[in-house]
Amino acid sequence: MSISLPRTTPESAGIPSAAILAFVEAIERTGCDLHSFMLLRHGRVIAEGWWAPYAPDRPHMLFSLSKSFTSTAIGLAIAEGRLTLDDPVISFFPEDLPRRLGQRWPAVRVRHLLSMSTGHLKDTLERTQRLRHTNNWVKSILEQAVRREPGTHFVYNNGASYLLAAIVRQVTGMNVREYLLPRLFEPLGIAEPTWETCPRGINCGGWGLSLKTEDIARFGQLYLQKGLWNGARLLPEAWIEAATSVQIANGDDPNSDWAQGYGFQFWRCRHGAYRGDGAFGQFCVVMPAQDAVLAMTGGMADMQQPLNLVWELLLPAFTATALPEDTAVQAQLTAKLAALAHEPQAGAPDSPLTAAVSGRSYALEANPLGLETLTCAFEGDSSRLSFCDQGGRHEIEMAYGAWRYGQAALLPDVKRLQPVAASGAWTAPDTFTAQLWYYETPFCTTLTCRFEGEQVTCASKVNVAFGPTEGPVLVGRQL
């Protein structure tokens, strides 16, 4: 059973509650969609909050923050003598070598995978995932030519992180998750981590890990403590120093936290900090000079924005000694953190059209999602949208003025169920709008159903995405 990290007041740890309150208010004022944060100083939690329906007991997709955990597995395997930084990458995969191996591949070492300096000109996994006929991601990556001298050119490369996970599998006989369980996750009190796998069952390495916010904070605190945890050494200090130092330059913009140098699957930040991070706002920020760690999850397109607020509002507020307790502002901060929430869908509980459309099914025109029918049902403060395809029925239950918790497809991918909090309301006499927060992910989908005569038009939009944020518009007629 996991034991919670110790808690204390901000002032006792040398930061005013007012500074943290200002940070939270700025996050909300600027529209920066944080889902959670946890701030540690001197090893103690001094502030934490979750925007409902996100909650402390739920994991969150980490995306590329997973890379820092894969890097940690490599560091542990090196400490156990299973490999070295200078081992040739191709030496681990004799059975997966392509017939024509590019001339620079033999020079690619483990350290080049870790530092994103393999010499490729673009992410090698993009092509691999486009090849629907191959399940062998290792071979597909090795088939892609190394265009520059390894170690000289930074390119963010998910394929490099995947190869690190595959190397862990080769040298330990275990996936990264399995390997880290007794060495990292269990000692830190991280229970039941999940990690996605490739078609051959290898952890994806560069993404796919889901953890709770406090788990992220524990990981950052371990790195801040140079690998020590409760008096035991979990990681070599030399590894942490190497992993979090600049291994290769990645830009020259003094105002960007993505141009301060890259380590071994860790980013350097401004102000002497470093971090692991993942798409849409998953952060583990370590501030050694301040003896502080900040874990954040979110669903935002602009990931620089929350870091700017950290540097502007939190960093200058840290003091070297404890401060007098400010009980009045502490009470304000406590109340603010307890009330953090995404509001349910605004609108009316009913419409003049409710009786005419409730329970009616609509045959949908041919669409890329393969959905065939849509049925809408409205009963008091509850509503339900049901989509059918050849695989069966996919239902979304919603509440009015509150969240209805359940399972639903991660639209528009109707084949993937996720925990969801759903709320719906009439936003116009002819329009019903549903808000779906998939609260173990960064994603919120908004569905808008507009009724006109015997026709319904259903549009979908997601808050963040790697591609378009708007899904195909579904058009149907009453059966």
Buried (B, 14 or more C-beta within 10 A) or exposed (E): EBEEBEEBBBBBBBBBBBBBBBBBEBBEEBEBBBBBBBBBBBBBBBBBBBBBBBBEEBBBBBBBBBBBBBBBBBBBBBBEEBBEBEBEBBEBBEEBBEEEBBEBBBBBBBBBBBBBBBBBEEBBBEBBBEEEEEEBBBBBBBBBBBBBEBBEBBBBBBBBBBBBBBBBBBBBEBBBBBBBBEBBBEBBBBEEBEBBBBEEEBBBBBBBBBBBBBBBBBBBBBBBBBBBBEEEEBBBEEBBEBBBBBBBBBEEEEEBBBBBBBBBBBBBBBBEBBBBBBBBBBBBBBBBEBBBBBBBBBBBEBBEBBBBBBBEBBBEBBEEEBBEEBEEBBEBBBEBBEEBEBEBBEBEBBBEBBEEBBEBBBEBEEBEBEBBBBBBBBEEBBBBBBBBBEEEEBBBBBBBBEBBBBEBBBBBEBEEBBBBBBBBBBBEEBBBBBBBBBBBBBBBBBBBBBBEEEEBBBBBBBBBBEEEBEBBEBBBEBE
